[in-house]
């Protein structure tokens, strides 16, 4: 059952590669230089909370200078946006993804930008690397889509060197999106909880065949065999307004001060970010 579910998950992502193009508005050919620029512009804009002002994308969450020359693994490279950031700053990068589509897109990006990295198709539930290989493991919005998330965590622990660090993002169950959007609006007001569980509703309205949501306590508990564990909540400004996409929502987002949006998303954002040391 677990293997068949993982096959279904793989097939879903093969058909729906992570290109930040939910409405089909990226007109550039996949694999073209313009295609990657458009993907990155959308990704960096959405992840406004992850950047230090005036510095590299995701500089608030990744200490690039400390990774130069280090063995780094990214689990779930997608179209290679963060893989390329890690490689550009001198990491000795391995990147894996469950889908062939993602591997092709990431390899093409590296070719266009003259970057070095070992990019392979691999199931993170069964990582094909020796024990204690990596200094740092990174995964952004990936392992909650897998059939056996706990198996991936065990694999991360196995391939990390002693003292190595992992940083991973999953979806937060106490978020505005989950509690207000999925449970209250869709579940209660629209009556979906009469026929579906909250998790089934969340799956229906979230990318992926499955998309698990965790509390801080639940997710941190899965890393209790690591030496240190820290969690943080963050999210996108768009999450503040649980309304259908359109001009009204766009206007409300623009009118919402960044300070208010950050206060809310730092407490009830969709992203649960965990860092642990082996």
C-alpha positions as CSV (number, residue, x, y, z in Angstrom):
1,X,0.0,0.0,0.0
2,X,2.8,2.4,0.9
3,X,4.7,1.8,-2.3
4,X,1.6,2.2,-4.4
5,X,0.8,5.5,-2.7
6,X,4.4,6.7,-3.4
7,X,3.9,5.8,-7.1
8,X,0.8,7.9,-7.2
9,X,2.6,10.8,-5.5
10,X,5.4,10.5,-8.0
11,X,3.0,10.5,-10.9
12,X,1.1,13.6,-9.6
13,X,4.3,15.6,-9.4
14,X,5.5,14.3,-12.8
15,X,2.3,15.8,-14.3
16,X,2.5,19.0,-12.1
17,X,6.1,20.1,-11.8
18,X,6.8,22.8,-9.2
19,X,7.1,25.9,-11.4
20,X,5.0,28.4,-9.4
21,X,2.6,28.7,-12.3
22,X,-0.8,27.7,-10.8
23,X,-2.7,29.7,-13.4
24,X,-0.7,28.9,-16.4
25,X,0.7,32.4,-17.0
26,X,4.3,31.5,-17.5
27,X,4.6,31.7,-21.3
28,X,8.3,30.8,-21.6
29,X,9.3,27.4,-22.8
30,X,10.3,25.0,-20.0
31,X,14.1,24.8,-19.8
32,X,14.7,28.3,-21.4
33,X,16.7,30.9,-19.5
34,X,13.6,33.1,-19.3
35,X,11.6,30.2,-17.8
36,X,13.9,30.0,-14.8
37,X,14.0,33.8,-14.3
38,X,10.2,33.9,-14.2
39,X,10.1,30.9,-11.7
40,X,12.6,32.6,-9.4
41,X,10.9,36.0,-9.5
42,X,7.7,34.4,-8.4
43,X,9.3,32.2,-5.8
44,X,11.4,34.9,-4.2
45,X,8.4,37.3,-4.1
46,X,6.2,34.8,-2.4
47,X,8.9,33.9,0.1
48,X,9.4,37.5,1.2
49,X,9.8,36.3,4.8
50,X,13.0,34.3,4.0
51,X,15.3,37.0,2.8
52,X,17.5,39.5,4.6
53,X,17.0,43.0,3.2
54,X,19.5,43.6,0.4
55,X,20.9,40.0,0.6
56,X,20.5,36.8,-1.3
57,X,17.2,34.9,-1.5
58,X,16.6,32.7,1.6
59,X,19.6,34.4,3.3
60,X,17.5,34.6,6.6
61,X,17.2,30.8,6.6
62,X,20.4,29.6,5.0
63,X,23.9,30.6,6.1
64,X,25.5,30.3,2.7
65,X,29.0,31.3,3.9
66,X,29.1,28.4,6.3
67,X,28.3,25.9,3.5
68,X,31.2,26.7,1.1
69,X,33.1,23.4,0.5
70,X,30.6,21.4,2.6
71,X,28.7,18.4,1.5
72,X,25.1,19.5,1.1
73,X,22.0,17.5,0.2
74,X,18.7,19.0,-1.1
75,X,15.7,16.7,-0.9
76,X,13.1,17.7,-3.5
77,X,14.9,20.0,-5.9
78,X,11.8,20.9,-8.0
79,X,13.0,23.2,-10.8
80,X,16.3,23.9,-9.0
81,X,15.8,27.4,-7.6
82,X,17.3,26.7,-4.2
83,X,19.7,24.0,-5.5
84,X,21.3,26.7,-7.7
85,X,21.6,29.1,-4.8
86,X,23.4,26.5,-2.7
87,X,25.7,25.5,-5.6
88,X,26.4,29.2,-6.5
89,X,27.7,29.8,-3.0
90,X,30.2,26.9,-3.1
91,X,28.4,24.0,-1.6
92,X,29.3,20.5,-2.8
93,X,25.8,19.8,-3.8
94,X,23.7,16.6,-4.2
95,X,20.1,17.2,-5.1
96,X,17.5,14.6,-5.4
97,X,13.8,14.5,-6.5
98,X,11.2,11.8,-6.8
99,X,10.4,12.8,-10.4
100,X,12.4,12.7,-13.7
101,X,10.8,16.0,-14.7
102,X,12.4,17.8,-11.8
103,X,15.8,16.2,-12.4
104,X,15.7,17.3,-16.0
105,X,14.7,20.9,-15.2
106,X,17.3,21.2,-12.5
107,X,20.1,19.7,-14.6
108,X,19.2,22.1,-17.4
109,X,19.3,25.1,-15.1
110,X,22.7,24.1,-13.9
111,X,23.9,23.7,-17.5
112,X,22.7,27.2,-18.4
113,X,24.3,28.8,-15.4
114,X,27.6,26.8,-15.4
115,X,27.0,25.3,-12.0
116,X,28.3,22.1,-10.5
117,X,26.1,19.6,-8.8
118,X,25.1,15.9,-8.6
119,X,21.4,15.8,-9.4
120,X,19.6,12.5,-9.3
121,X,16.2,10.9,-9.3
122,X,15.8,9.3,-5.9
123,X,13.1,8.4,-3.4
124,X,14.0,10.2,-0.1
125,X,12.4,7.4,1.8
126,X,15.4,5.3,0.6
127,X,18.3,7.6,0.1
128,X,21.2,5.9,-1.8
129,X,24.0,7.6,0.1
130,X,26.4,6.1,2.7
131,X,26.0,6.9,6.4
132,X,27.4,10.2,7.6
133,X,27.9,11.8,4.2
134,X,26.5,15.3,4.5
135,X,27.2,18.4,6.6
136,X,23.8,19.9,5.8
137,X,20.5,18.7,4.5
138,X,17.9,21.1,3.2
139,X,14.3,20.5,2.1
140,X,11.6,23.1,1.4
141,X,8.0,22.0,1.3
142,X,8.6,18.4,0.2
143,X,8.6,15.7,2.8
144,X,5.0,16.3,4.0
145,X,4.0,15.1,0.5
146,X,5.6,11.7,0.9
147,X,3.9,8.5,1.9
148,X,6.2,7.9,4.8
149,X,7.6,11.2,6.1
150,X,9.1,9.4,9.2
151,X,11.2,7.2,6.9
152,X,12.7,10.3,5.3
153,X,13.5,11.8,8.7
154,X,15.3,8.5,9.6
155,X,17.2,8.7,6.3
156,X,18.2,12.3,7.0
157,X,19.6,11.3,10.4
158,X,21.5,8.4,8.8
159,X,23.2,10.4,6.1
160,X,24.1,13.4,8.3
161,X,27.5,13.6,9.8
162,X,27.7,13.9,13.6
163,X,27.1,17.6,14.3
164,X,25.5,18.0,10.9
165,X,22.4,20.1,10.5
166,X,19.0,19.7,8.7
167,X,16.6,22.5,7.9
168,X,13.2,21.4,6.6
169,X,9.8,23.1,6.0
170,X,6.4,21.4,6.2
171,X,2.8,22.7,6.5
172,X,1.6,24.0,9.8
173,X,-1.7,22.7,11.2
174,X,-2.5,25.7,13.3
175,X,-2.2,28.1,10.4
176,X,-4.8,30.5,9.0
177,X,-4.9,28.3,5.8
178,X,-5.6,25.1,7.7
179,X,-7.9,26.3,10.5
180,X,-9.8,29.1,8.8
181,X,-9.5,28.1,5.1
182,X,-9.8,24.3,5.2
183,X,-11.6,23.5,8.5
184,X,-14.0,26.5,9.0
185,X,-14.8,27.9,5.6
186,X,-14.7,24.7,3.5
187,X,-15.3,22.2,6.3
188,X,-18.0,23.9,8.4
189,X,-19.6,26.6,6.2
190,X,-19.5,24.6,3.0
191,X,-20.4,21.4,4.8
192,X,-17.5,19.3,3.6
193,X,-16.7,18.0,7.1
194,X,-20.0,16.0,6.9
195,X,-18.3,13.7,4.3
196,X,-14.6,14.3,4.6
197,X,-12.0,14.6,7.4
198,X,-10.1,17.9,7.8
199,X,-7.0,16.2,6.3
200,X,-8.9,15.0,3.3
201,X,-10.2,18.6,2.7
202,X,-6.7,19.9,3.0
203,X,-5.5,17.4,0.5
204,X,-8.2,18.5,-2.0
205,X,-7.1,22.1,-1.8
206,X,-3.3,21.7,-1.5
207,X,-0.7,20.8,-4.1
208,X,0.2,17.1,-4.3
209,X,-1.7,13.9,-4.0
210,X,-1.3,14.2,-0.2
211,X,-0.2,17.1,1.9
212,X,0.3,16.5,5.6
213,X,0.0,19.3,8.2
214,X,1.7,19.2,11.6
215,X,1.7,21.1,14.9
216,X,5.1,22.2,16.3
217,X,5.0,19.5,18.9
218,X,4.1,16.7,16.6
219,X,6.7,17.5,14.0
220,X,9.5,18.3,16.5
221,X,8.7,15.0,18.2
222,X,9.7,13.1,15.1
223,X,13.3,14.6,15.5
224,X,13.6,13.6,19.2
225,X,16.7,11.5,18.3
226,X,18.6,14.6,17.2
227,X,20.7,16.6,19.7
228,X,18.9,19.9,19.2
229,X,15.6,20.9,17.6
230,X,14.2,24.4,16.9
231,X,10.9,25.4,15.1
232,X,9.6,28.6,13.7
233,X,6.4,29.6,11.9
234,X,6.3,31.8,8.8
235,X,4.1,32.4,5.8
236,X,3.1,34.4,2.7
237,X,1.1,37.6,2.8
238,X,-1.5,36.1,0.6
239,X,-2.5,33.7,3.4
240,X,-3.9,36.5,5.5
241,X,-7.0,36.8,3.3
242,X,-8.8,33.4,2.8
243,X,-10.8,34.6,-0.2
244,X,-11.0,33.3,-3.8
245,X,-8.3,34.7,-6.1
246,X,-9.3,37.9,-7.8
247,X,-9.2,41.7,-7.8
248,X,-10.7,42.0,-4.3
249,X,-8.2,39.7,-2.7
250,X,-5.3,41.4,-4.6
251,X,-6.5,44.8,-3.4
252,X,-6.8,43.6,0.3
253,X,-3.3,42.1,0.1
254,X,-1.8,45.4,-1.2
255,X,-3.7,47.4,1.5
256,X,-2.4,45.1,4.4
257,X,0.7,46.6,6.0
258,X,3.7,44.3,5.9
259,X,4.1,44.6,9.7
260,X,0.6,43.3,10.4
261,X,1.0,40.5,7.8
262,X,4.3,39.5,9.4
263,X,2.8,39.5,12.9
264,X,0.1,37.2,11.7
265,X,2.2,34.9,9.6
266,X,4.9,34.6,12.3
267,X,2.2,33.0,14.5
268,X,-0.3,31.5,12.1
269,X,1.6,31.2,8.7
270,X,1.3,28.0,6.6
271,X,5.0,27.1,6.9
272,X,6.5,25.2,9.9
273,X,10.3,25.5,9.6
274,X,12.4,23.1,11.7
275,X,16.2,23.1,12.2
276,X,17.8,20.2,14.0
277,X,21.4,19.1,14.7
278,X,22.5,15.5,14.9
